[in-house]
Amino acid sequence: MTLFSRPTRFHLFILLSLAASVSSLTLVSFTSDGNARDRRGYHSRTIKPAMPAVPPIPLDNPRTEVASPQAQKPEEKPAGEIQKADPQETPVPDQKPAIKPVPDSKPAEKPEDETTEKTEPAISPDRIYQNACPAIMNGDVEAELVPPLSEGACGERSPLKVTAIGKDNPVKFAAPVITNCAMAGSLAGWIMDVQKEAIKNFGAPIESITTGSDYQCRKVNNGHKGRVSEHAFANAVDIISFKFTNGKTTELGSGWKGKPEEQQFWSSLHKASCERFMTVIGPDGDAAHQGNLHLDLGCHGKSCEARICQ
């Protein structure tokens, strides 16, 4: 019995000690598992929205970038940008545009050539601010544009040098006259009435007309006082004499009270002129017009519709 009991107790002691060790291990593992679960639950609640798998990677990279010499280079760039804003270093950007004109100068030559070509027509003195004249375009007068006239208060923007008037049978001037376009058009209509009186009284059409003053920068009747004459605006012509195709002639100074046919011709011409022009002054008007019939398109009255016929 003693032999059997000793080993039995010994084995029981061993079994009990083993059981105790196993139980302790299970308790430790259980507690550690419990703590781990608690820790996992705590971290899962706080780290889930921040994605715990990714943050450790960017945290290591900035440290290595700061430690590496290459990371210092981007820090110098903003310092350079701040220096550019300083007034002391403004000549540095100023030097860059100084280099640009060298390549830009070559293409800049082309637009300069183009601008000079475009401005050439505007530089022409005989076309600046001038208007086309319908009387020339319609063939009512033979004339050409001449350079603008400007003499103080006198002048005309689009003067014409008229050599003949009339469309079907043009009547030449003994010398070209300088008028504006409106005056040239009125003369073209006026000559048709005069041709009828020439054939009626002298049996032949008019060949040429001799004139006195056309454009002249002066006052009325060449006076030193008073208003500026319409001659100063190329808006008036003085008629002196006519020559007919049959060789006959008539002058206002001698024909106004001359032969019957001359009196009839000049009287009818004066009447027709008053219907075409705004101012007509002949020998009965004043002493300054004893030898010339003054015709102009000057303005009279507030609405420029009044006529002076003397």
C-alpha positions as CSV (number, residue, x, y, z in Angstrom):
1,M,0.0,0.0,0.0
2,T,2.8,2.4,0.7
3,L,4.5,1.7,-2.5
4,F,1.3,2.3,-4.4
5,S,0.2,5.4,-2.4
6,R,3.5,7.3,-2.9
7,P,3.4,7.2,-6.7
8,T,-0.2,8.0,-6.6
9,R,0.3,11.1,-4.6
10,F,3.2,12.1,-6.6
11,H,1.3,11.8,-9.8
12,L,-1.7,13.7,-8.4
13,F,0.6,16.5,-7.3
14,I,2.0,16.6,-10.8
15,L,-1.4,16.6,-12.4
16,L,-2.6,19.4,-10.1
17,S,0.5,21.5,-10.8
18,L,0.0,21.0,-14.5
19,A,-3.7,21.9,-14.2
20,A,-2.8,25.0,-12.3
21,S,-0.3,26.1,-14.9
22,V,-2.7,25.5,-17.7
23,S,-5.4,27.5,-15.9
24,S,-3.1,30.3,-15.3
25,L,-2.0,30.3,-18.9
26,T,-5.6,30.4,-20.1
27,L,-6.4,33.2,-17.7
28,V,-3.4,35.2,-18.9
29,S,-4.2,34.5,-22.5
30,F,-7.9,35.4,-22.0
31,T,-7.0,38.7,-20.3
32,S,-4.5,39.5,-22.9
33,D,-7.0,38.7,-25.6
34,G,-9.6,40.8,-23.8
35,N,-7.2,43.7,-23.5
36,A,-6.3,43.3,-27.2
37,R,-9.9,43.3,-28.1
38,D,-10.5,46.4,-26.1
39,R,-7.5,48.1,-27.7
40,R,-8.7,47.1,-31.1
41,G,-12.1,48.4,-30.4
42,Y,-10.7,51.7,-29.2
43,H,-8.4,52.2,-32.1
44,S,-11.0,51.1,-34.6
45,R,-13.3,53.8,-33.3
46,T,-10.7,56.6,-33.6
47,I,-8.7,55.5,-36.6
48,K,-11.4,54.3,-39.0
49,P,-12.2,57.7,-40.6
50,A,-8.5,58.5,-40.9
51,M,-7.6,55.3,-42.7
52,P,-4.9,53.8,-40.3
53,A,-3.1,51.9,-43.0
54,V,-2.1,55.1,-44.9
55,P,-0.9,57.7,-42.3
56,P,2.3,55.9,-41.3
57,I,3.6,56.1,-44.9
58,P,3.4,60.0,-45.3
59,L,4.7,60.5,-41.8
60,D,8.0,58.8,-42.8
61,N,8.4,60.6,-46.1
62,P,8.4,64.2,-44.9
63,R,11.0,63.3,-42.3
64,T,13.3,61.8,-45.0
65,E,12.6,64.8,-47.2
66,V,13.6,67.3,-44.5
67,A,16.7,65.2,-43.7
68,S,17.7,64.9,-47.4
69,P,19.6,67.7,-49.1
70,Q,17.1,67.7,-52.0
71,A,14.3,68.8,-49.7
72,Q,16.1,72.1,-49.0
73,K,15.9,73.2,-52.6
74,P,12.2,73.7,-52.7
75,E,12.5,75.8,-49.5
76,E,14.9,78.1,-51.4
77,K,12.3,78.8,-54.2
78,P,9.9,80.7,-52.1
79,A,12.8,82.7,-50.8
80,G,13.7,83.6,-54.3
81,E,10.1,84.7,-55.0
82,I,10.2,86.9,-52.0
83,Q,13.4,88.5,-53.2
84,K,11.9,89.3,-56.6
85,A,9.3,91.4,-54.8
86,D,11.9,93.4,-53.0
87,P,12.6,96.9,-54.6
88,Q,16.3,96.3,-54.3
89,E,16.2,93.4,-56.8
90,T,13.8,95.0,-59.3
91,P,16.7,95.5,-61.8
92,V,17.0,91.8,-62.2
93,P,13.6,91.4,-63.9
94,D,14.2,94.7,-65.7
95,Q,17.2,93.1,-67.4
96,K,15.0,90.4,-69.0
97,P,12.9,92.8,-71.1
98,A,16.1,94.4,-72.2
99,I,17.0,91.1,-73.9
100,K,13.6,90.7,-75.5
101,P,13.7,93.6,-78.0
102,V,16.6,91.9,-79.8
103,P,14.5,89.0,-81.2
104,D,11.4,91.2,-81.3
105,S,13.0,93.9,-83.3
106,K,13.0,91.8,-86.5
107,P,9.3,91.0,-86.6
108,A,8.5,94.6,-85.5
109,E,9.9,95.9,-88.8
110,K,7.0,94.3,-90.8
111,P,4.2,96.2,-89.0
112,E,6.2,99.4,-89.4
113,D,6.3,98.9,-93.1
114,E,2.6,98.0,-93.2
115,T,1.7,101.2,-91.2
116,T,3.7,103.4,-93.5
117,E,2.0,101.9,-96.5
118,K,-1.5,102.4,-95.0
119,T,-0.8,106.0,-94.0
120,E,0.6,107.0,-97.4
121,P,-2.9,107.8,-98.9
122,A,-3.8,109.9,-95.9
123,I,-0.6,111.9,-96.2
124,S,-1.5,113.0,-99.8
125,P,-2.3,116.7,-99.5
126,D,-4.8,116.8,-102.4
127,R,-7.2,114.2,-100.8
128,I,-7.3,115.0,-97.1
129,Y,-10.9,115.8,-96.0
130,Q,-12.2,116.2,-99.5
131,N,-15.5,115.0,-100.9
132,A,-16.4,113.7,-104.3
133,C,-18.5,116.0,-106.5
134,P,-21.7,114.6,-108.2
135,A,-21.5,117.3,-110.9
136,I,-18.2,115.8,-112.0
137,M,-19.4,112.2,-111.7
138,N,-22.5,112.9,-113.7
139,G,-20.6,114.8,-116.4
140,D,-22.4,118.1,-115.8
141,V,-19.0,119.9,-115.5
142,E,-15.5,119.3,-116.7
143,A,-13.4,119.8,-113.5
144,E,-11.0,118.2,-111.2
145,L,-10.4,118.3,-107.4
146,V,-7.5,120.5,-106.3
147,P,-5.8,120.7,-102.9
148,P,-7.8,122.2,-100.1
149,L,-7.7,126.0,-99.7
150,S,-6.9,127.6,-96.3
151,E,-6.0,131.2,-95.8
152,G,-7.0,132.3,-92.3
153,A,-10.8,132.8,-92.4
154,C,-10.8,131.9,-96.1
155,G,-10.7,128.5,-97.7
156,E,-12.6,125.5,-99.1
157,R,-12.3,121.9,-98.2
158,S,-13.0,120.4,-101.6
159,P,-12.3,123.0,-104.3
160,L,-12.6,122.3,-108.0
161,K,-10.8,123.7,-111.0
162,V,-13.6,124.0,-113.5
163,T,-12.7,124.2,-117.2
164,A,-16.2,123.8,-118.8
165,I,-19.9,123.6,-117.8
166,G,-22.8,121.8,-119.5
167,K,-23.3,118.2,-120.4
168,D,-24.4,117.9,-124.0
169,N,-22.6,121.0,-125.4
170,P,-20.0,122.0,-122.8
171,V,-19.1,125.7,-122.7
172,K,-15.5,126.4,-121.9
173,F,-14.2,129.1,-119.6
174,A,-11.6,131.3,-121.1
175,A,-9.5,130.5,-118.0
176,P,-10.3,127.8,-115.4
177,V,-12.3,128.9,-112.4
178,I,-11.9,127.7,-108.8
179,T,-15.3,127.0,-107.2
180,N,-16.8,124.6,-104.7
181,C,-19.0,121.6,-105.9
182,A,-22.3,123.3,-105.2
183,M,-21.4,126.4,-107.3
184,A,-20.1,124.2,-110.2
185,G,-23.4,122.2,-110.2
186,S,-25.5,125.5,-110.3
187,L,-23.4,126.8,-113.1
188,A,-24.1,123.6,-115.1
189,G,-27.8,124.2,-114.8
190,W,-27.5,127.9,-115.4
191,I,-25.7,127.6,-118.8
192,M,-28.6,125.7,-120.3
193,D,-30.8,128.8,-119.7
194,V,-28.1,131.1,-121.1
195,Q,-27.7,129.0,-124.2
196,K,-31.3,129.5,-125.1
197,E,-31.0,133.3,-124.8
198,A,-27.8,133.2,-126.9
199,I,-29.4,131.4,-129.8
200,K,-32.5,133.7,-129.5
201,N,-30.6,137.0,-129.5
202,F,-27.3,136.2,-131.4
203,G,-28.4,133.2,-133.5
204,A,-25.6,130.9,-132.2
205,P,-24.7,129.0,-129.0
206,I,-22.0,130.2,-126.6
207,E,-18.5,129.1,-127.3
208,S,-16.7,130.5,-124.2
209,I,-17.2,132.6,-121.1
210,T,-14.8,135.2,-119.7
211,T,-14.9,135.6,-115.9
212,G,-13.5,138.0,-113.4
213,S,-13.0,136.9,-109.8
214,D,-13.6,133.3,-108.7
215,Y,-11.8,132.3,-105.5
216,Q,-10.2,135.2,-103.7
217,C,-9.5,135.7,-100.0
218,R,-11.0,139.1,-99.5
219,K,-13.9,141.1,-98.1
220,V,-16.9,142.3,-100.0
221,N,-16.1,144.6,-102.9
222,N,-12.4,144.4,-101.9
223,G,-13.1,146.5,-98.9
224,H,-11.0,146.8,-95.7
225,K,-14.0,146.4,-93.5
226,G,-17.2,144.5,-93.5
227,R,-17.9,140.8,-94.0
228,V,-15.9,138.3,-95.9
229,S,-16.9,137.9,-99.5
230,E,-18.3,134.6,-100.8
231,H,-15.3,134.6,-103.2
232,A,-13.3,133.7,-100.1
233,F,-15.1,130.4,-99.9
234,A,-14.9,129.5,-103.6
235,N,-18.7,130.1,-103.6
236,A,-18.9,132.9,-106.2
237,V,-18.0,133.8,-109.8
238,D,-18.1,137.1,-111.7
239,I,-19.2,136.9,-115.3
240,I,-17.7,139.5,-117.7
241,S,-18.4,138.5,-121.3
242,F,-19.5,135.8,-123.8
243,K,-18.2,134.6,-127.1
244,F,-20.5,132.9,-129.5
245,T,-19.8,130.2,-132.1
246,N,-20.5,132.6,-135.0
247,G,-17.8,134.9,-133.8
248,K,-20.0,137.5,-132.1
249,T,-19.2,138.7,-128.6
250,T,-20.9,140.8,-125.9
251,E,-19.6,142.4,-122.7
252,L,-21.6,143.4,-119.6
253,G,-20.0,146.8,-119.3
254,S,-21.1,147.9,-122.8
255,G,-23.9,145.5,-123.6
256,W,-26.1,146.2,-120.5
257,K,-27.2,149.4,-122.2
258,G,-25.9,148.6,-125.6
259,K,-27.6,147.2,-128.7
260,P,-31.1,145.9,-128.4
261,E,-30.0,142.2,-128.7
262,E,-27.4,142.8,-126.1
263,Q,-29.8,144.5,-123.7
264,Q,-32.3,141.7,-124.2
265,F,-29.6,139.0,-123.7
266,W,-28.2,140.5,-120.5
267,S,-31.6,141.3,-119.0
268,S,-32.8,137.7,-119.6
269,L,-29.5,136.3,-118.3
270,H,-29.9,138.4,-115.1
271,K,-33.4,137.1,-114.6
272,A,-32.4,133.5,-115.1
273,S,-29.5,133.9,-112.8
274,C,-31.8,135.2,-109.9
275,E,-33.7,131.9,-110.2
276,R,-30.5,129.8,-109.9
277,F,-28.3,131.6,-107.4
278,M,-28.9,133.2,-103.9
279,T,-27.1,136.5,-104.8
280,V,-27.0,138.2,-108.2
281,I,-25.6,141.8,-108.5
282,G,-25.3,143.6,-111.8
283,P,-24.8,147.1,-113.0
284,D,-28.0,148.3,-111.3
285,G,-26.8,147.0,-108.0
286,D,-23.8,149.1,-107.2
287,A,-20.8,150.8,-108.8
288,A,-18.5,147.8,-108.1
289,H,-20.5,145.7,-110.6
290,Q,-20.8,147.9,-113.6
291,G,-18.6,145.5,-115.6
292,N,-19.3,142.1,-114.0
293,L,-22.3,140.1,-113.0
294,H,-21.8,138.6,-109.5
295,L,-23.2,135.2,-108.8
296,D,-22.9,133.3,-105.5
297,L,-24.7,130.8,-103.3
298,G,-24.3,132.7,-100.0
299,C,-26.8,132.3,-97.1
300,H,-29.3,135.1,-96.6
301,G,-31.9,135.1,-93.8
302,K,-32.3,132.8,-90.8
303,S,-33.1,129.8,-93.0
304,C,-30.8,130.7,-95.9
305,E,-33.8,130.9,-98.2
306,A,-33.8,134.6,-98.9
307,R,-32.4,135.8,-102.3
308,I,-30.7,139.1,-103.3
309,C,-31.3,140.1,-106.9
310,Q,-29.9,143.5,-107.9
